[in-house]
Amino acid sequence: MLNKRAATTTAALIFTNNTKNMIHTRGAQYLLNTPAGHIAGTFQGYKESPSGLLLRFAIPGGEQIFTKYDIIKKI
């Protein structure tokens, strides 16, 4: 289930991930799971698609799209 909520200057995204709610705000740091290992990324935004929610993160070397299942924890 997806709920969107707007803050005064930053958009926040709330969704359920593995039975816990996570609130995502632009600029927040997360530990992400990649095929090459774990990396830190900064949340930049999201896009809804027919296949699910796509989350955009700034990582070393550029930006990359992840799903909610790639997030390990907020750092």
HELIX and SHEET records of a PDB file:
HELIX    1   1 LYS A   68  ASP A   70  5                                   3    
SHEET    1   A 3 LEU A   2  ALA A   6  0                                        
SHEET    2   A 3 ALA A  11  ASN A  17 -1                                        
SHEET    3   A 3 LYS A  20  THR A  25 -1                                        
SHEET    1   B 5 GLY A  62  PHE A  66  0                                        
SHEET    2   B 5 GLY A  52  ILE A  59 -1                                        
SHEET    3   B 5 GLY A  37  SER A  49 -1                                        
SHEET    4   B 5 GLN A  29  THR A  34 -1                                        
SHEET    5   B 5 ILE A  71  LYS A  74 -1                                        
END                                                                             
